Structure formats: structure tokens, C-alpha cells
């Protein structure tokens, strides 16, 4: 039977950050890392499932822009010049 474990080598700065976060969470480094990896994997799956709806909405926005001509470039430029400035 093949060994299913995996060993990662990380730089000292990242290792210290991982240790500190695990300690703050009251977990061992291994448990903390495993929980984070599992959480990230679940999030990634959710993102993939949600992506179709997101891209459908984005496509609708693009189709509307093509149909109406969108916002004139001059208007975009004027808004960008004033971006972040008080009104």
C-alpha cells in the first residue's frame, strides 16, 4: 500500500507565522494547518459551484453593455479624475 502522507517544507518565516496562529487558536500546528487546508478546500468547492451563476450574471452585464453602448469613455474619464475627492 502506498504511503498517503505528505511532508511540506516551508520557509522559517511562514513556519513561525503558522506556529503563532496555531497557538492563538489553541491548536497544535498540525491540527491548525489541517483545519485551514480543509476549510480552504471547502471554500474552493463552493466557489466553483457559484462560478456558473457569477459568470452568467457577468455575461448579462456584458450583453446589456453591448446592447446599450455602455458608459461613454469621456464620462468614465471625468469620474476617474474625481475619484476619491470630496464632492
C-alpha positions in Angstrom: 0.0 0.0 0.0 1.3 3.4 -0.9 2.0 6.0 1.8 -0.6 8.7 1.7 1.1 11.2 3.9 2.7 14.3 2.7 5.5 16.4 4.1 5.8 20.0 3.2 8.9 22.2 3.7 8.2 25.8 4.4 10.4 28.8 5.0 11.2 29.8 8.6 9.1 33.0 8.4 6.0 31.1 7.3 6.6 28.4 9.9 6.7 30.9 12.7 3.5 32.5 11.4 1.9 29.1 11.3 3.1 28.4 14.9 1.8 31.7 16.2 -1.6 31.3 14.6 -1.9 27.7 15.9 -1.0 28.8 19.4 -3.6 31.6 19.2 -6.2 29.2 18.1 -5.3 26.8 20.9 -4.3 24.0 18.5 -1.3 22.1 17.5 0.5 23.3 14.4 -0.6 20.1 12.5 -4.2 20.4 13.6 -4.4 24.1 12.7 -2.8 23.5 9.3 -5.1 20.6 8.5 -8.2 22.6 9.5 -7.1 25.5 7.4 -6.5 23.3 4.4 -9.8 21.6 4.8 -11.6 25.0 5.1 -9.9 26.3 2.0 -10.8 23.2 0.1 -14.5 23.5 1.0 -14.4 27.2 0.1 -12.8 26.4 -3.3 -15.6 23.9 -4.0 -18.2 26.4 -3.1 -16.6 28.9 -5.4 -16.6 26.5 -8.3 -20.3 25.8 -7.8 -21.1 29.5 -7.5 -18.9 30.4 -10.5 -21.5 29.5 -13.1 -24.1 31.9 -11.6 -21.4 34.6 -11.3 -20.4 34.2 -14.9 -24.0 34.2 -16.1 -24.6 37.5 -14.3 -21.3 38.9 -15.7 -22.4 37.8 -19.2 -25.7 39.5 -18.8 -24.0 42.7 -17.8 -21.7 42.5 -20.8 -24.7 41.8 -23.2 -26.5 44.8 -21.7 -23.4 47.0 -22.3 -23.1 45.8 -25.9 -26.8 46.5 -26.5 -26.9 50.0 -24.9 -23.4 51.1 -25.7 -22.4 51.3 -22.1 -21.0 54.5 -20.5 -19.2 56.9 -22.8 -15.4 57.0 -22.2 -15.4 60.7 -21.6 -17.8 60.2 -18.7 -15.6 57.4 -17.2 -12.5 59.7 -17.5 -14.2 62.5 -15.7 -15.3 60.2 -12.9 -11.8 58.8 -12.6 -10.3 62.2 -12.4 -12.5 63.0 -9.4 -12.2 59.5 -7.8 -11.5 59.8 -4.1 -12.0 63.6 -4.0 -14.8 65.1 -1.9 -17.9 66.1 -3.8 
